[in-house]
Amino acid sequence: MSKCCFTVLAFTLWALSARSQYYYKDILVNRQTQENWKSYFSNKVSKVTILSTERNGEPTPGFVCNQTISSDFHSILTFTQSADVQPSSLLAFYDANGRILKTVDTSDTYKSTTEYAYNDQGGLSVLSNTALETDNQVEAHEKHIWLYKEGKPVRMLKIKSGTDTTTVDFKTDDKGNIIEERPYHGKESLPVIYYYYDKEARLTDIVRYNEKAGRLLPDYVFEYGPQGVSSMIFVPSGSNNYQKWIYEYDEHGLKIRETCFNKRKEVVAKIGYKYNFR
């Protein structure tokens, strides 16, 4: 499977990242996952088969990916493998409103369990992750505690191994949009993340200062169409390259195709979605 394709699939399947963008990855991706669940629920989807095609138009060697949705829609099992990526499965559990409660991500040598708790207003309050390297029994713990004021996040505490705490403060604009994410580790200020929005308060850019370039540069850029996100530009960590993903949907709002381009506008990979219904 192409690295471009696997990178985005892995991100979509809730892999925790060392980079920040906590508001995006904890809060906004959580909401996107809930919307995806609602789409499956309203369309009575029972299974999704995901197909990967290389730039030459040939199927990605050994690639298998599918999602199986339980009859009560309280769990979704995603299985992924390819010729150069070991098999893995992600079991996600949901409540009756489509909020994600727990994920268990497993492979031959790795197991990651993430649990989610919500406040009375439905906002994410605690995210707890335990990651275990099963071949050598090395375990890591991380917890995100979210604090709110008038329904908006104002601070998040990231606690690793129970004692190592990073504090992340959030700033809003006059419309209530989160526009800055300022992390601190002890007395050390860490790179600030900036969020930009369109007139409809939809996220358009996630930006940070790039010391090498001497200016602000985006990590993600989003565009929208009638059915949601129509494209995403993703800049991999430590790279001056980027990937642009174009998304296509059917008349029911279900995603049917993703196409990945590099910065030379060459097709790197295509992902197709086929659905079974109840």
N, C-alpha and C positions, 0 to 999 in steps of 0.2 A: 504494500500500500504506500502511496506517496506520503512523504513527511508532511507536506502541506495539508493533505486531507486528514491525516491522523491527528495532527496538532489541533485542528478545529473540532474534530469529533471528541477528542479527549477533553478539551475545554468545555464543550457542551455537556459532557457527562460528569460535570461537577468535580473535576480534579482541582484540588486546592493549589493556588499558585503562590510563589514567593514574592511576586510583584504585589503592589498594593491595589489601588482601585477597589477598596473594600465596599464602598457604597454600590458600585456597579455589580460586583461579583456576589455580594451577600444579599443585597436588597433588590436590585433591578433584575438580575438573572433569576432570582427567586420568583419574582412576579411573572417573568417571561415563561418560566416553567409551569406556573399555575395557569397561565393563558393557554399554553400548549395542552395541558391536561383538559381544560374546558373544551378545547377544540376536539380532542379525542372523544370526550364524553358526549358532546352534542351530536357528533357524527357517528357514534356507536362503533368506534374503531376497535377491533380485536387484535390486530397484528399489523406491524409495519415492517416491510422488508426494504433494507437500504442497500443500494447497488452503487459500486464505485467503478468509474471508468478513467483510464489513464489518458494522457494528452494525445496518444496515438489512436484513441477510440476503442482500444481493447480493454476488456474487464481487468481490474486490478487483480494480479495473481493471488489466489488463496483468500481473497477478501470475503468475509461473511459478517453481516451485521443485521440483526433483527430485534424488534421490540415486541414483547408479548404482554398484552394488557389483561389483567384479571377481569372476570365477569362483573365484579362489583366496583371496578375502577379504583380499588384501594392500593393496587401495586402495579408496577411496570418493570418487567425484566428485560434488560438490554444485554445482548451478547455480541461481542466483537472479536474478530481475529483476522489476520492476514498472513502472507508468506513471511514477512519480516517483523511482525508484532505478535507477541504471545497472546493466546486467548484470554479474554477477561469478561467478567459479567458485572453488571450494575443492577442491583435490586433497589427500587425506590418505592417508598410507602407514602400514601397520601391520605388526607382526611376527606370528609364528605364535600368540602368546598374546593378541593384540589390543591390545598396547601401541602407542600412536601414536609413530611415528618421525620423521615430517616432514609439514608442511602447506605448500602453496603456494596463496596466496589472491591472485587476480588480477582486475583490472577494466581499463577502458580507460586509466586514468591512475595505477594503483596496483598494486604487487606486493609481497606480504609473504611471506617464507619463514621458517618456524620449524622448528628441528631439536631433537630430544629425545634425551638419553642417560641411561642408567640404571646404577645400581650393582649389585653382585653380589646384593644382596637384593631387587632389583626396584624400588627407590625411584628417583624422578627425581633425577638428579644435576646435569644441565646442560640449560638451555633457552636456545637462541640464536635471536634474531630479527633479520632484515634486512628493512627496509622501504624501498621505492624508489618515489618519485613519478616515474613514467615520462615524464610530459610535460616536466618540467624537470630530471630526473636528480638530484634531491636524495635522498640516501641516509642512513638512520639505522640504528644497530646497538645491540642491547641483549642482554645475557647475564645469566641467572640461574644462580648456582652454589649448589647446595644441600648443606649439611653436616649429618650425622646423628650421633646418639649413641644406642646401643642401639635402633637402628631408627626413632628419632623425629627429625624435623627440629629442629635447635637454632639454626641460623643460615642465612641466605641473603644472598648478595652480588649486588646488582643493579648491573651495570656498563654504563653508557651510553657509546658512542663510545670504548670502550677505557680511559677514564680516570676518568669521573665515577661514583663508587661510592656506593651507598646500602647500609647494613648493616641487616639485619632480624633481630632476635632473637626466639625463640619460647619461650613458657613453657607447661608442661604441668601438668595436675592429677594427683591421685594415681592416676587410672586410665589415664594416658598420653595423654589428649586434649589437643590444642593448644587453649589457652584465651586466650592473648594473643599478639599480633604487634606488636612494637615496632621501628619503623624509625628509623634515624638517618642524616642526611646531614651528614657531617663531625661537628661538635659540636652540630648542631641536632637536637633530638628532633622527630619528625614524629608526627601523630596515631596513637594506639594503636587497633588493631582487637581486639575481643573476640569470642570464639566460645563459644556455649552449646550444650549437648547434652541429649538426653532420657535416660531410664534405660537405653536400649539403645545409648547412645553414638552416636546419629545427630545430625548437626548440625541445630539448630533455629533459631538466630539468629546473624547477623553484625552487630555493633553498633559504633558509634563515638560519641564525644562531639560533640554539635552545639552550637557556641558560640552560635548565634543563639537556640536553644531553652534553652540552659543545662543540658542533661541528655543522658544517653545515649539515642540513637535507633537503630533498626535500619536497615541497608541491605537486608538480606534476612531473611525469615522462612520457614521450611520446615515443612510438615506431611507426615505419612506415612500410607500405607495398606498393604494387604497386598502390593501390587506395586511399592512404592517411593514416591517423592515424589508426594503427591497434590495439593499446592498450593505455590505460592511467591509471597510478596509481595516486590516489587522497588521500591525507592525510587530514581528517577533522580537522578544527581548534580546538586546545586544546586536541587532541587525539593522543595516541600512536598506534592506529589502522590504517589501511589503506584499501582502496578499489581498486581493479584492474578491469578495464573494458576492455573487449575484443570486438572489432568491426568487423563485417562481412558485405560484400557488394556484390551486384549482378554484372552481367557483364556490366551493364550500369553505375556503380559507385554509385548506390543508396544504402544507408544503409538498411540492412534487419534484423540485429540482434545485440543486445548488451548483454553480459553476465557479471554480477558483481560477483567477488570473494572477500572473506575476506582474511586476512593475513594467515589464516590456509588453504588457497586454497579451501575453501568450497564455493559452489555456493550460493549466497545470493538472486539473482533475475535475471530474464531474460526479456529483452525487445524485442519485435518483431515489424516489420514495414510492413504494407501492403499498396499498392499503387493503386489508381484509376488514369486512364489517360484520356486525352481528345481525 
